[in-house]
Amino acid sequence: AQQGRVREKVYGKQKIYFADQEQLPAASDAELRGLDGEIATRSAQLQALQQSCRHMEAELKDLNSSMTTPEMAREIETLRKDCASYSEKLERIKSATNHVTPEEKEKVCREQQLYRREWRRRKRMATELLDAILEGYPKSKKQFFEEVGIETDEDHGVVLPAAV
């Protein structure tokens, strides 16, 4: 700093030293434009390399997450075994002699419809009866059900089957 090669600035108790730029040769406008062009070229190269790097990282991630050839061979073998067992099961089902006839199926559907209607009718009658009792009952519906010992479909998660 005393010889004038570096400059010194004092900020409170701190001192900062930096190169004296007045001693450096001044760059011409042509040199500055050349440097600006080189910076732009290098920035474009950097962008291209970063894009290429991102693309390669994505490709690497895809390759790492995919199956290897031995894993793929094991998976194919497993799928072939599954396919063979399902084919065998299908053949057993097709060759079974205890098929349900359309008449039997229709009969079962009619019975199910009848039972579903009866269930709905009886549930409605019970609900109406309980509502009539609860009109004059001083406690809540839940307390009444508990005292009498009534269990509802909802208590057991039972849902009325849908129509077929």
C-alpha positions in Angstrom: 0.0 0.0 0.0 2.9 2.3 0.7 4.5 1.5 -2.6 1.2 2.3 -4.4 0.6 -1.2 -5.9 -2.4 -1.9 -3.8 -4.9 0.5 -2.3 -6.2 0.6 1.2 -9.6 1.7 2.6 -10.4 2.0 6.3 -13.9 1.3 7.6 -13.9 1.8 11.3 -11.3 -0.6 12.8 -11.1 -2.6 9.6 -8.9 -2.1 6.6 -9.5 -3.4 3.1 -6.8 -3.9 0.6 -7.5 -4.2 -3.2 -5.5 -3.9 -6.4 -5.0 -0.4 -7.8 -6.9 -0.5 -11.1 -5.5 2.9 -12.2 -2.2 1.1 -12.8 -3.7 -1.5 -15.1 -3.9 -0.8 -18.8 -7.3 0.4 -20.0 -9.0 -1.9 -22.4 -10.2 -0.5 -25.7 -13.8 -0.7 -26.9 -12.9 -3.4 -29.5 -11.3 -5.5 -26.7 -14.4 -5.1 -24.5 -16.7 -6.1 -27.4 -14.5 -9.1 -28.1 -14.7 -10.1 -24.4 -18.5 -9.6 -24.3 -18.8 -11.8 -27.4 -16.6 -14.4 -25.8 -18.7 -14.2 -22.6 -21.9 -14.7 -24.7 -20.4 -17.7 -26.5 -19.2 -19.3 -23.3 -22.7 -18.7 -21.7 -24.4 -20.4 -24.6 -21.9 -23.3 -24.3 -22.6 -23.5 -20.6 -26.4 -23.5 -21.2 -26.0 -26.3 -23.8 -23.8 -28.4 -21.5 -26.2 -27.9 -18.5 -29.2 -29.0 -20.7 -27.2 -32.0 -21.9 -26.3 -32.8 -18.3 -30.0 -32.6 -17.2 -31.0 -34.8 -20.1 -28.3 -37.4 -19.2 -29.3 -37.3 -15.5 -32.9 -38.0 -16.4 -31.9 -40.8 -18.7 -29.7 -42.3 -15.9 -32.6 -42.0 -13.5 -34.8 -43.9 -15.9 -32.2 -46.6 -16.5 -31.6 -47.0 -12.7 -35.3 -47.4 -12.1 -35.9 -49.9 -14.8 -35.3 -53.7 -14.4 -32.1 -55.4 -15.3 -32.0 -58.2 -17.8 -31.8 -61.0 -15.1 -34.7 -59.4 -13.2 -36.7 -59.1 -16.4 -36.0 -62.8 -17.2 -37.2 -63.8 -13.7 -40.3 -61.6 -14.1 -41.1 -63.2 -17.4 -40.7 -66.7 -16.0 -43.0 -65.8 -13.1 -45.6 -64.4 -15.4 -45.4 -67.5 -17.6 -46.0 -69.7 -14.6 -49.0 -67.5 -13.5 -50.4 -67.7 -17.0 -50.1 -71.5 -17.1 -51.8 -71.8 -13.7 -54.6 -69.5 -14.8 -55.0 -71.4 -18.1 -55.2 -74.6 -16.1 -57.8 -73.1 -13.7 -59.8 -71.9 -16.7 -59.8 -75.3 -18.3 -61.0 -76.9 -15.0 -63.8 -74.4 -14.8 -64.8 -74.9 -18.4 -64.8 -78.7 -18.0 -66.8 -78.6 -14.8 -70.1 -80.4 -15.1 -71.9 -78.5 -12.3 -72.8 -75.4 -14.4 -75.7 -73.3 -13.3 -78.5 -73.3 -15.8 -80.2 -70.0 -16.8 -83.4 -71.2 -15.1 -81.7 -71.9 -11.8 -80.0 -68.5 -12.0 -83.3 -66.8 -12.7 -84.9 -68.6 -9.7 -82.1 -67.5 -7.4 -82.4 -63.9 -8.6 -86.1 -63.9 -8.0 -85.6 -65.3 -4.5 -83.0 -62.7 -3.7 -85.4 -60.0 -5.0 -88.2 -61.4 -2.8 -85.9 -61.5 0.3 -84.6 -58.0 -0.3 -88.2 -56.7 -0.6 -89.2 -58.5 2.6 -86.1 -57.2 4.4 -86.9 -53.6 3.3 -90.5 -53.9 4.4 -89.7 -55.4 7.8 -87.0 -52.8 8.4 -89.5 -50.0 7.6 -92.1 -51.5 9.9 -89.6 -51.8 12.8 -88.4 -48.2 12.2 -91.9 -46.9 12.3 -92.8 -48.8 15.4 -89.6 -47.6 17.2 -90.2 -44.0 16.1 -93.7 -44.2 17.6 -92.3 -45.6 20.9 -89.5 -42.9 21.0 -92.1 -40.1 20.7 -93.0 -40.6 24.3 -89.7 -41.9 25.6 -87.8 -39.4 27.7 -84.2 -40.5 26.8 -82.4 -40.6 23.5 -82.8 -43.1 20.7 -79.3 -44.6 21.4 -80.1 -45.0 25.1 -83.4 -46.7 24.3 -81.8 -49.1 21.9 -79.1 -49.9 24.5 -81.7 -50.6 27.3 -83.9 -52.7 25.1 -81.0 -54.5 23.4 -81.7 -53.5 19.8 -78.9 -54.0 17.3 -79.3 -52.2 13.9 -77.9 -53.1 10.5 -75.7 -50.0 10.7 -74.2 -51.2 14.0 -72.8 -54.3 12.2 -72.0 -52.5 8.9 -74.7 -54.5 7.0 -75.9 -52.9 3.8 -79.0 -53.8 1.9 -77.8 -55.7 -1.3 -78.3 -53.9 -4.6 -80.8 -55.1 -7.1 -79.4 -57.6 -9.6 
